[in-house]
Amino acid sequence: MEKLKTALKNKNIDHIYLFSGEEVYLTDYYSKALKKEVGCDDTFDYIVLDAENLTGLQEAIESMPVMSEKKMVVVKGQDLSSELKQEDVEMISVLLEEVPSFTELLFVTRTINKNSKIYKLLAEKCTLCTFEHQKPAEVIKWVIKVASSKNVKIDRDTSALLIEFAGVDMTTLISELDKLSSYCGDGGIITADAVERIVIKSVDAKIYYLLDAVFGGNSEQSFRLLEEFKAENEKPIYINASIMGTIRTLLEHAYRQREGMSPSAIADKLRLRPIQAKKNTTYLKKVDVKFLENIIKRCTALDMEMKRGADGFSGLSLILGEILLKTSK
């Protein structure tokens, strides 16, 4: 991404790009920045094609611009490695050998299998730009900047709370900031109370609070939150997967801690907010690596059982109960 920033700043962009990654906001932002630098006419010289239907790709690439000096052709998909047909990959392979100088070609995908033929082809011929979710510290700075552009203020602690509730996805955060700025009014201050009143907690945020209660040894709150998930018809298979992800992060923290890394270095390595890194250190005083590895095995087994029709919430209750026995001592 830094290379792309520099290229745009110096007005020295490359000819063919592949944009990939989960952070849709950044992908859209830099796609628009690239389009602006190309300077193509919106109506005649900016062509967007769906990866599942590339019938007009060759003509789009090879035909002369109509109203501009250059044109831009965008091929978009959720996963190019699964959406493109074999004949499309072969066609792209031929077309990439000689893309006209007047055509800027951009491939955009949320995910892509790096072992696929299309990825290997694009990696060889394109400039690769990956837009993953940013580190919480970077997102906090961005939230403060976006809030300012909406003529409201938000401090770092409240920004961190917003991220806890809504996650780090920038598109989601833009939507939440729109609601908060409307609620607080022009020139207003977004407070923690406003965030708690207005922002709907994501499932991941709720799971965060659930695990915070579990590792804090609070059995009453833990099972109350699990019952809330059940009442809201959340899928236990997703809750289990999210718990596994959190436990894996905690394990990674433990491994790095054993290697002698500092809490701040661990937070940076694992893309954690400092407060979460601090909490992990506290949790790891109650549980050891062997115990966490066993919980991962239990969650993996539960995943298989749920896929065969087992009651997921009963399984989750047993796993959470086992952690609580350890952490409540």
C-alpha positions as CSV (number, residue, x, y, z in Angstrom):
1,M,0.0,0.0,0.0
2,E,2.9,2.4,0.8
3,K,4.3,1.8,-2.7
4,L,0.9,2.8,-4.2
5,K,0.7,5.9,-2.0
6,T,4.1,7.0,-3.3
7,A,3.2,6.3,-6.9
8,L,0.0,8.3,-6.6
9,K,1.8,11.2,-4.9
10,N,4.5,11.2,-7.6
11,K,2.0,10.7,-10.4
12,N,4.0,7.6,-11.5
13,I,1.4,4.8,-11.4
14,D,2.0,1.4,-12.8
15,H,0.1,-0.1,-15.8
16,I,-1.6,-3.1,-14.3
17,Y,-2.7,-3.6,-10.6
18,L,-4.2,-6.4,-8.5
19,F,-6.0,-5.1,-5.4
20,S,-6.9,-7.7,-2.8
21,G,-7.9,-7.9,0.9
22,E,-10.7,-7.7,3.4
23,E,-10.6,-3.9,4.0
24,V,-13.2,-2.9,1.3
25,Y,-13.0,0.8,2.3
26,L,-9.3,1.1,1.5
27,T,-9.8,-0.9,-1.7
28,D,-12.5,1.5,-2.9
29,Y,-10.6,4.5,-1.7
30,Y,-7.4,3.6,-3.7
31,S,-9.5,2.4,-6.7
32,K,-11.0,5.9,-6.9
33,A,-7.6,7.5,-6.4
34,L,-6.2,5.4,-9.3
35,K,-9.1,6.4,-11.5
36,K,-8.6,10.0,-10.7
37,E,-4.9,9.8,-11.7
38,V,-5.8,8.1,-15.0
39,G,-8.2,10.9,-15.7
40,C,-10.7,8.9,-17.7
41,D,-14.2,9.9,-18.7
42,D,-16.8,8.2,-16.4
43,T,-19.3,7.4,-19.2
44,F,-17.2,6.1,-22.0
45,D,-13.7,5.4,-20.8
46,Y,-14.3,3.7,-17.4
47,I,-15.4,0.1,-17.7
48,V,-16.2,-2.3,-14.8
49,L,-16.7,-6.0,-15.5
50,D,-17.9,-8.7,-13.2
51,A,-15.4,-11.6,-12.9
52,E,-18.2,-14.1,-13.7
53,N,-18.9,-12.5,-17.1
54,L,-15.9,-11.3,-19.0
55,T,-17.4,-11.5,-22.5
56,G,-16.3,-7.9,-23.4
57,L,-12.9,-7.9,-21.7
58,Q,-10.8,-8.1,-24.8
59,E,-12.7,-5.3,-26.5
60,A,-12.6,-3.2,-23.3
61,I,-8.9,-3.5,-23.1
62,E,-7.9,-3.1,-26.7
63,S,-10.4,-0.5,-28.0
64,M,-9.2,3.2,-28.1
65,P,-10.5,5.7,-25.5
66,V,-13.4,7.8,-26.6
67,M,-13.4,10.9,-24.6
68,S,-10.1,10.8,-22.7
69,E,-6.4,10.2,-23.4
70,K,-6.6,7.0,-21.3
71,K,-9.2,4.5,-20.2
72,M,-9.5,2.3,-17.2
73,V,-10.8,-1.3,-17.1
74,V,-11.7,-2.9,-13.8
75,V,-12.3,-6.6,-13.3
76,K,-14.1,-7.2,-9.9
77,G,-15.0,-10.3,-7.9
78,Q,-15.2,-11.6,-4.4
79,D,-12.7,-14.4,-5.1
80,L,-11.1,-14.3,-8.6
81,S,-9.6,-17.8,-8.0
82,S,-13.0,-19.4,-7.7
83,E,-15.1,-17.1,-10.0
84,L,-13.0,-17.1,-13.1
85,K,-13.5,-19.9,-15.6
86,Q,-10.5,-21.8,-17.0
87,E,-11.1,-20.1,-20.4
88,D,-11.2,-16.7,-18.8
89,V,-7.8,-17.3,-17.1
90,E,-6.4,-18.4,-20.5
91,M,-7.8,-15.3,-22.1
92,I,-6.4,-13.0,-19.4
93,S,-3.0,-14.7,-19.8
94,V,-3.0,-13.8,-23.5
95,L,-4.3,-10.2,-23.0
96,L,-1.7,-9.4,-20.3
97,E,1.1,-10.0,-22.8
98,E,0.3,-6.7,-24.5
99,V,-2.0,-4.3,-22.7
100,P,-2.1,-1.0,-24.7
101,S,-0.4,2.0,-23.1
102,F,-3.7,3.9,-23.1
103,T,-5.4,1.3,-20.9
104,E,-5.1,1.1,-17.1
105,L,-6.1,-2.4,-16.0
106,L,-7.2,-3.1,-12.4
107,F,-8.2,-6.5,-10.9
108,V,-10.1,-6.3,-7.6
109,T,-10.8,-9.2,-5.4
110,R,-11.6,-9.6,-1.7
111,T,-9.9,-13.0,-1.4
112,I,-7.7,-15.1,-3.8
113,N,-6.1,-18.5,-3.5
114,K,-2.3,-17.9,-3.8
115,N,-1.9,-21.4,-5.2
116,S,-4.3,-20.7,-8.1
117,K,-3.2,-20.2,-11.7
118,I,-4.8,-16.8,-11.8
119,Y,-2.9,-15.5,-8.8
120,K,0.4,-16.8,-10.1
121,L,-0.3,-15.1,-13.4
122,L,-1.4,-11.8,-11.9
123,A,1.5,-11.8,-9.4
124,E,3.9,-12.1,-12.3
125,K,2.2,-9.4,-14.5
126,C,0.6,-7.0,-12.0
127,T,1.7,-4.7,-9.2
128,L,0.2,-6.3,-6.1
129,C,-1.6,-4.2,-3.4
130,T,-3.1,-5.9,-0.3
131,F,-5.6,-4.0,1.8
132,E,-6.1,-5.9,5.1
133,H,-7.9,-4.6,8.2
134,Q,-5.6,-2.1,9.8
135,K,-4.1,-2.3,13.3
136,P,-6.4,-0.9,16.0
137,A,-3.9,1.9,16.8
138,E,-4.0,3.0,13.2
139,V,-7.8,2.8,13.0
140,I,-8.2,4.9,16.2
141,K,-6.2,7.7,14.5
142,W,-8.3,7.3,11.4
143,V,-11.6,7.4,13.4
144,I,-10.5,10.7,15.0
145,K,-9.7,12.2,11.6
146,V,-13.0,11.1,10.0
147,A,-14.9,12.4,13.0
148,S,-13.2,15.8,12.5
149,S,-14.2,15.8,8.8
150,K,-17.8,15.4,10.0
151,N,-17.4,18.4,12.3
152,V,-17.6,16.3,15.5
153,K,-14.9,15.4,18.0
154,I,-14.0,12.0,19.5
155,D,-11.0,11.2,21.8
156,R,-8.8,8.2,21.7
157,D,-10.5,6.3,24.5
158,T,-13.9,6.7,23.0
159,S,-12.5,5.7,19.6
160,A,-11.2,2.6,21.1
161,L,-14.6,1.9,22.6
162,L,-16.2,2.4,19.2
163,I,-13.8,-0.2,17.7
164,E,-14.6,-2.6,20.5
165,F,-18.3,-2.4,19.7
166,A,-18.1,-2.2,15.9
167,G,-14.8,-3.8,15.0
168,V,-12.0,-2.4,12.8
169,D,-13.8,-2.6,9.4
170,M,-13.7,0.9,8.1
171,T,-16.9,0.8,6.1
172,T,-18.8,-0.2,9.2
173,L,-17.1,2.5,11.2
174,I,-18.0,5.2,8.7
175,S,-21.6,4.1,9.0
176,E,-21.5,4.2,12.8
177,L,-19.7,7.6,12.7
178,D,-22.5,9.0,10.5
179,K,-25.1,7.9,13.1
180,L,-23.0,9.3,16.0
181,S,-22.3,12.7,14.3
182,S,-26.1,13.0,13.6
183,Y,-26.9,12.1,17.2
184,C,-24.3,14.5,18.7
185,G,-25.0,17.4,16.3
186,D,-22.8,19.7,14.4
187,G,-19.7,20.7,16.4
188,G,-20.6,18.1,19.1
189,I,-18.5,15.6,21.0
190,I,-18.9,11.9,20.7
191,T,-18.9,10.5,24.2
192,A,-18.7,6.9,25.5
193,D,-22.4,7.2,26.5
194,A,-23.3,8.1,22.9
195,V,-21.4,5.1,21.6
196,E,-23.1,2.8,24.1
197,R,-26.5,4.2,23.2
198,I,-26.2,4.3,19.4
199,V,-23.7,1.7,18.2
200,I,-25.0,-1.9,17.8
201,K,-22.4,-4.3,19.2
202,S,-21.1,-6.7,16.5
203,V,-21.2,-10.4,17.3
204,D,-17.4,-10.3,17.6
205,A,-17.7,-7.6,20.2
206,K,-20.2,-9.6,22.2
207,I,-17.9,-12.6,22.0
208,Y,-15.1,-10.4,23.2
209,Y,-17.2,-9.5,26.3
210,L,-18.2,-13.1,26.8
211,L,-14.5,-14.2,26.9
212,D,-13.6,-11.3,29.0
213,A,-16.1,-12.6,31.6
214,V,-15.0,-16.2,31.2
215,F,-11.3,-15.4,31.7
216,G,-12.2,-13.0,34.5
217,G,-13.8,-16.0,36.3
218,N,-17.3,-14.4,36.2
219,S,-19.6,-17.4,35.7
220,E,-22.9,-15.5,36.2
221,Q,-22.1,-13.0,33.5
222,S,-20.6,-15.6,31.2
223,F,-23.7,-17.8,31.1
224,R,-26.0,-14.8,30.9
225,L,-24.2,-13.6,27.7
226,L,-24.3,-17.1,26.3
227,E,-28.1,-17.2,26.9
228,E,-28.3,-13.8,25.1
229,F,-26.6,-15.3,22.0
230,K,-29.1,-18.2,22.1
231,A,-32.1,-15.8,22.5
232,E,-30.9,-13.7,19.5
233,N,-30.6,-16.9,17.4
234,E,-26.8,-16.4,16.8
235,K,-25.2,-19.5,15.2
236,P,-23.2,-21.5,17.8
237,I,-20.9,-22.7,15.1
238,Y,-19.8,-19.1,14.5
239,I,-19.5,-18.3,18.2
240,N,-17.3,-21.4,18.5
241,A,-15.1,-20.4,15.6
242,S,-14.7,-16.9,17.1
243,I,-13.8,-18.3,20.4
244,M,-11.2,-20.5,18.7
245,G,-9.7,-17.5,17.0
246,T,-9.5,-15.6,20.3
247,I,-7.9,-18.6,22.0
248,R,-5.3,-18.9,19.2
249,T,-4.4,-15.3,19.6
250,L,-4.0,-15.8,23.3
251,L,-1.8,-18.8,22.6
252,E,0.3,-16.8,20.2
253,H,0.6,-14.2,22.9
254,A,1.8,-16.9,25.3
255,Y,4.4,-18.2,22.8
256,R,5.8,-14.7,22.2
257,Q,5.8,-14.0,26.0
258,R,7.9,-17.2,26.5
259,E,10.3,-15.9,23.8
260,G,10.8,-12.8,25.9
261,M,9.0,-10.3,23.8
262,S,7.7,-7.1,25.5
263,P,3.9,-6.5,25.8
264,S,4.1,-3.6,23.4
265,A,6.0,-5.7,20.8
266,I,3.5,-8.5,21.2
267,A,0.6,-6.1,20.7
268,D,2.2,-4.8,17.5
269,K,3.0,-8.3,16.2
270,L,-0.5,-9.6,16.9
271,R,-2.3,-6.4,15.9
272,L,-3.8,-5.9,19.4
273,R,-4.7,-2.8,21.2
274,P,-2.5,-2.2,24.2
275,I,-5.4,-2.7,26.6
276,Q,-6.1,-6.1,25.1
277,A,-2.4,-7.1,25.3
278,K,-2.5,-6.1,28.9
279,K,-5.6,-8.2,29.5
280,N,-4.0,-11.2,27.8
281,T,-1.1,-10.9,30.2
282,T,-3.5,-11.1,33.1
283,Y,-5.4,-14.1,31.6
284,L,-2.1,-15.9,31.1
285,K,-1.5,-15.8,34.8
286,K,-4.5,-18.0,35.3
287,V,-4.1,-20.5,32.4
288,D,-1.1,-22.1,30.8
289,V,-0.2,-23.1,27.2
290,K,-1.2,-26.7,27.6
291,F,-4.6,-25.8,29.0
292,L,-5.3,-23.4,26.0
293,E,-4.1,-26.0,23.5
294,N,-6.6,-28.4,25.0
295,I,-9.4,-25.9,24.7
296,I,-8.5,-25.5,21.0
297,K,-8.9,-29.3,20.6
298,R,-12.2,-29.2,22.4
299,C,-13.5,-26.4,20.2
300,T,-12.3,-28.2,17.1
301,A,-14.1,-31.4,18.2
302,L,-17.3,-29.3,18.9
303,D,-17.1,-27.9,15.4
304,M,-17.2,-31.4,13.9
305,E,-20.0,-32.5,16.3
306,M,-22.1,-29.4,15.3
307,K,-21.7,-30.2,11.6
308,R,-23.1,-33.7,12.4
309,G,-26.1,-32.1,14.1
310,A,-25.1,-31.8,17.8
311,D,-26.5,-29.1,20.1
312,G,-23.8,-26.3,19.8
313,F,-24.9,-24.3,22.8
314,S,-24.7,-27.3,25.1
315,G,-21.2,-27.9,23.9
316,L,-20.2,-24.3,24.3
317,S,-21.6,-24.3,27.9
318,L,-19.3,-27.3,28.7
319,I,-16.2,-25.6,27.2
320,L,-16.9,-22.3,28.9
321,G,-17.5,-24.1,32.2
322,E,-14.1,-25.8,31.9
323,I,-12.4,-22.5,31.4
324,L,-14.4,-21.0,34.4
325,L,-13.3,-23.8,36.7
326,K,-9.7,-22.8,35.9
327,T,-10.0,-19.0,36.0
328,S,-12.4,-18.6,39.0
329,K,-9.9,-20.2,41.4
